[in-house]
Structure formats: structure tokens, C-alpha cells
Amino acid sequence: MIVLPAIDIKNGKCVRLKQGLIDQETAYYDDPVFVAKMWEEKGAKYLHVVDLDGAFTGQQTNMDLVKNIVESIKIPVEIGGGIRTLETVEKYLESGVDRVILGTSAVENIDFVRDLCEKFPGKIAVSVDAKGDYVAIKGWVETSDTKVMPFCESLKNAGVKTIVYTDISRDGMLSGPNLEMLDLLNKSLGIDIIASGGVASIKNIEDLSNLGLYGAITGKALYEGTLTMEEINALSGKAR
């Protein structure tokens, strides 16, 4: 299982939000490019970048910054946050981003997802952000009437190979991931599942790895020091 350090960008800085709330923000670093280099040097194999400004406004104001991150490191980068048009997807992929993550646009238009998966096979992921049994949209501000499991099945049928599942109630809370739901998704769908939200310790990483998941995203735990890349690398070495 790969562990992806998260870099959440807001107003040009690396921040974390608690439960996705725009007014529950902690700024960690002024320079996200520095942070990307730091995680690579510490042994990260893949980075998860979120444009929070894009998620809340739908405007891609940090595209140049994301491009700078991609160009400054050798490991792959996935990007999400307010990506709602073909043009935006193309620009990110042309800039060297390895995988583009859709959110709200996938809930609102499954045909858009299908078209992108056909055009860019293996390059499109969808972030399924759950409030209970339902999918949240627009930077987690609104809850849709779409249920998580049927939605995930429709994504698989549309050609999506990777789903990022976040239990919003656990995000930024260091309370542990929703193992039961992640196990269900992994066994039911047979595609790559990335766990996000609540990862607090190496024990959480171990539990997720034991489920046979493709990946796990961690942000606050790394920035607060309750989890370290050294621990992750040691666990990865044991697994081999």
C-alpha cells in the first residue's frame, strides 16, 4: 500500500482544514513547493495535492503553483479540488500531473466522468466524500442526495480505476479511518481504493494495509508529528 502525504493549498500556503470547514484552518508552511520536496526527501512515493481555493470557488487559481510542485520533484502527483471542465483536466495532465481527481463534477454528471475515462484511461480518479451514507459536494459544503455505494458502483461502470474515499466526520480529527466502509468498498468494487480522513498513527496505516487497499492519504498526522515518514518507510520495508 502506498501512503500519500497531503498538501492542501489555500491562498498559496500549505494548510489543513478540520472536517473540511473553511473557517477551521491551520497553516503549516508558506511554500507548498518546499513541502513537496521535503516529503520526497523523506521517502514519499506519491503526493496528494488539493487546491482548496478551487474546491470552494471552482476557479483554478493555483495551477501555476501545482505545476511548480510537479516540476520540482521526481515522484508522481495527483491533484483535486474544483476540477469541473475538460480544459482543466487537460491542462493539469499537460503540466505533468499523474492523476486528476474529480469531485462535485462526478456527482453532477456521470457522462462527463465516462468521457474523461475514455479520453485519459487510468488518469482519472474520483473523490467520494461521505457524510454518513451520502456524498458531499462543493468543498464538502453541501450534501447531495446521492448514496455512497451506488455512486461508487456507477463510477466503476463509467471506467474509473481509482476512488479516494473520505469520511468527512473523521478528516483532520486524527480519530482513525472508517475501516468498515473501506473494507466494503475494496471487496465490493475490485478497483483501487485510497483511504482519506482520520489517519492518525502508524497503527492506522497498518490496519489499512491489512485491508489490502491500494493507498492511504495522510495530512494532519504528518504535520503534527503523530505519524512520521520514517515509521511509514519501516512498515513498508517489513511488508516486502
Secondary structure, DSSP 4 states (H G I P E B T S, - for coil): -EEEEEEEEETTEEEEESTT-TTSEEEEES-HHHHHHHHHHTT-S-EEEEEHHHHHHS--TTHHHHHHHHHH-SS-EEEESS--SHHHHHHHHHTT-SEEEE-HHHHH-HHHHHHHHHHSTT-EEEEEEEETTEEEETTTTEEEEEEHHHHHHHHHHTT--EEEEEEGGGTTTTS---HHHHHHHHHHH-SEEEEES---SHHHHHHHHHTT-SEEEESHHHHHTSS-HHHHHHHHHHH-
